[in-house]
Amino acid sequence: MITTLNLPIDFTDAADVSTFVETLIRYPYHMDMVSGRRIVDAKSLLGVIALTQSRHLQLIIHEDPSEVDKNLLADLQKFIPENATVSALTA
Protein backbone atom coordinates (compact mmCIF):
# COMPACT_ATOMS: atom_id res chain seq x y z
CA MET A 1 0.00 0.00 0.00
CA ILE A 2 1.37 3.41 -1.01
CA THR A 3 0.59 6.49 1.06
CA THR A 4 1.35 10.05 0.02
CA LEU A 5 1.03 13.43 1.67
CA ASN A 6 -0.49 16.13 -0.56
CA LEU A 7 0.12 19.81 0.16
CA PRO A 8 -1.22 22.79 -1.79
CA ILE A 9 1.62 25.21 -2.60
CA ASP A 10 1.57 28.89 -3.49
CA PHE A 11 4.52 31.09 -4.47
CA THR A 12 4.44 34.88 -4.11
CA ASP A 13 7.54 35.60 -6.20
CA ALA A 14 10.44 33.99 -8.08
CA ALA A 15 12.66 33.93 -4.99
CA ASP A 16 10.09 31.70 -3.28
CA VAL A 17 10.60 29.02 -5.93
CA SER A 18 14.34 28.87 -5.31
CA THR A 19 13.89 28.83 -1.53
CA PHE A 20 11.25 26.10 -1.85
CA VAL A 21 13.51 23.81 -3.92
CA GLU A 22 16.49 24.45 -1.61
CA THR A 23 14.29 23.44 1.33
CA LEU A 24 13.18 20.19 -0.30
CA ILE A 25 16.73 19.17 -1.24
CA ARG A 26 17.59 18.87 2.47
CA TYR A 27 15.14 15.99 2.94
CA PRO A 28 15.47 12.39 1.68
CA TYR A 29 11.90 11.90 0.44
CA HIS A 30 10.80 11.50 -3.16
CA MET A 31 8.60 14.53 -3.90
CA ASP A 32 6.74 15.67 -7.00
CA MET A 33 5.00 18.91 -7.98
CA VAL A 34 1.70 18.48 -9.78
CA SER A 35 -0.30 20.95 -11.83
CA GLY A 36 -3.22 19.39 -13.65
CA ARG A 37 -1.76 16.56 -15.72
CA ARG A 38 1.83 17.81 -15.49
CA ILE A 39 4.17 16.25 -12.92
CA VAL A 40 7.78 17.25 -12.24
CA ASP A 41 10.42 16.36 -9.68
CA ALA A 42 9.86 18.86 -6.85
CA LYS A 43 13.63 19.03 -6.25
CA SER A 44 14.22 20.28 -9.81
CA LEU A 45 14.40 24.06 -9.96
CA LEU A 46 13.72 24.13 -13.70
CA GLY A 47 10.84 21.71 -13.33
CA VAL A 48 9.16 23.74 -10.60
CA ILE A 49 9.72 26.99 -12.51
CA ALA A 50 7.96 25.41 -15.50
CA LEU A 51 4.85 24.85 -13.35
CA THR A 52 4.73 28.23 -11.60
CA GLN A 53 2.42 29.80 -14.16
CA SER A 54 -0.35 27.61 -12.75
CA ARG A 55 -2.28 28.74 -9.69
CA HIS A 56 -3.09 25.19 -8.60
CA LEU A 57 0.13 23.53 -7.46
CA GLN A 58 0.33 20.43 -5.27
CA LEU A 59 3.39 19.00 -3.56
CA ILE A 60 3.19 15.22 -3.33
CA ILE A 61 5.47 13.63 -0.72
CA HIS A 62 5.76 9.90 -1.41
CA GLU A 63 6.08 8.80 2.18
CA ASP A 64 3.75 7.70 4.96
CA PRO A 65 2.59 10.95 6.62
CA SER A 66 3.49 9.60 10.06
CA GLU A 67 7.08 9.14 8.85
CA VAL A 68 7.53 12.64 7.38
CA ASP A 69 9.93 14.81 9.36
CA LYS A 70 7.92 17.50 11.18
CA ASN A 71 10.71 19.98 10.39
CA LEU A 72 9.92 19.63 6.69
CA LEU A 73 6.28 20.53 7.31
CA ALA A 74 7.35 23.50 9.43
CA ASP A 75 9.77 24.66 6.71
CA LEU A 76 6.98 24.46 4.11
CA GLN A 77 4.38 26.42 6.11
CA LYS A 78 5.17 29.72 4.36
CA PHE A 79 4.35 28.12 0.98
CA ILE A 80 1.04 26.57 2.07
CA PRO A 81 -1.92 28.93 1.61
CA GLU A 82 -3.95 29.84 4.69
CA ASN A 83 -7.01 27.65 5.21
CA ALA A 84 -5.57 25.06 2.81
CA THR A 85 -6.42 21.39 3.19
CA VAL A 86 -3.52 18.97 3.60
CA SER A 87 -4.45 15.42 2.68
CA ALA A 88 -3.01 11.94 2.89
CA LEU A 89 -3.91 9.47 0.15
CA THR A 90 -3.52 5.71 0.15
CA ALA A 91 -3.43 3.77 -3.08
C-alpha positions as CSV (number, residue, x, y, z in Angstrom):
1,M,0.0,0.0,0.0
2,I,1.4,3.4,-1.0
3,T,0.6,6.5,1.1
4,T,1.3,10.0,0.0
5,L,1.0,13.4,1.7
6,N,-0.5,16.1,-0.6
7,L,0.1,19.8,0.2
8,P,-1.2,22.8,-1.8
9,I,1.6,25.2,-2.6
10,D,1.6,28.9,-3.5
11,F,4.5,31.1,-4.5
12,T,4.4,34.9,-4.1
13,D,7.5,35.6,-6.2
14,A,10.4,34.0,-8.1
15,A,12.7,33.9,-5.0
16,D,10.1,31.7,-3.3
17,V,10.6,29.0,-5.9
18,S,14.3,28.9,-5.3
19,T,13.9,28.8,-1.5
20,F,11.3,26.1,-1.9
21,V,13.5,23.8,-3.9
22,E,16.5,24.4,-1.6
23,T,14.3,23.4,1.3
24,L,13.2,20.2,-0.3
25,I,16.7,19.2,-1.2
26,R,17.6,18.9,2.5
27,Y,15.1,16.0,2.9
28,P,15.5,12.4,1.7
29,Y,11.9,11.9,0.4
30,H,10.8,11.5,-3.2
31,M,8.6,14.5,-3.9
32,D,6.7,15.7,-7.0
33,M,5.0,18.9,-8.0
34,V,1.7,18.5,-9.8
35,S,-0.3,21.0,-11.8
36,G,-3.2,19.4,-13.7
37,R,-1.8,16.6,-15.7
38,R,1.8,17.8,-15.5
39,I,4.2,16.3,-12.9
40,V,7.8,17.3,-12.2
41,D,10.4,16.4,-9.7
42,A,9.9,18.9,-6.9
43,K,13.6,19.0,-6.2
44,S,14.2,20.3,-9.8
45,L,14.4,24.1,-10.0
46,L,13.7,24.1,-13.7
47,G,10.8,21.7,-13.3
48,V,9.2,23.7,-10.6
49,I,9.7,27.0,-12.5
50,A,8.0,25.4,-15.5
51,L,4.9,24.9,-13.4
52,T,4.7,28.2,-11.6
53,Q,2.4,29.8,-14.2
54,S,-0.3,27.6,-12.8
55,R,-2.3,28.7,-9.7
56,H,-3.1,25.2,-8.6
57,L,0.1,23.5,-7.5
58,Q,0.3,20.4,-5.3
59,L,3.4,19.0,-3.6
60,I,3.2,15.2,-3.3
61,I,5.5,13.6,-0.7
62,H,5.8,9.9,-1.4
63,E,6.1,8.8,2.2
64,D,3.7,7.7,5.0
65,P,2.6,11.0,6.6
66,S,3.5,9.6,10.1
67,E,7.1,9.1,8.8
68,V,7.5,12.6,7.4
69,D,9.9,14.8,9.4
70,K,7.9,17.5,11.2
71,N,10.7,20.0,10.4
72,L,9.9,19.6,6.7
73,L,6.3,20.5,7.3
74,A,7.3,23.5,9.4
75,D,9.8,24.7,6.7
76,L,7.0,24.5,4.1
77,Q,4.4,26.4,6.1
78,K,5.2,29.7,4.4
79,F,4.4,28.1,1.0
80,I,1.0,26.6,2.1
81,P,-1.9,28.9,1.6
82,E,-4.0,29.8,4.7
83,N,-7.0,27.6,5.2
84,A,-5.6,25.1,2.8
85,T,-6.4,21.4,3.2
86,V,-3.5,19.0,3.6
87,S,-4.5,15.4,2.7
88,A,-3.0,11.9,2.9
89,L,-3.9,9.5,0.2
90,T,-3.5,5.7,0.2
91,A,-3.4,3.8,-3.1
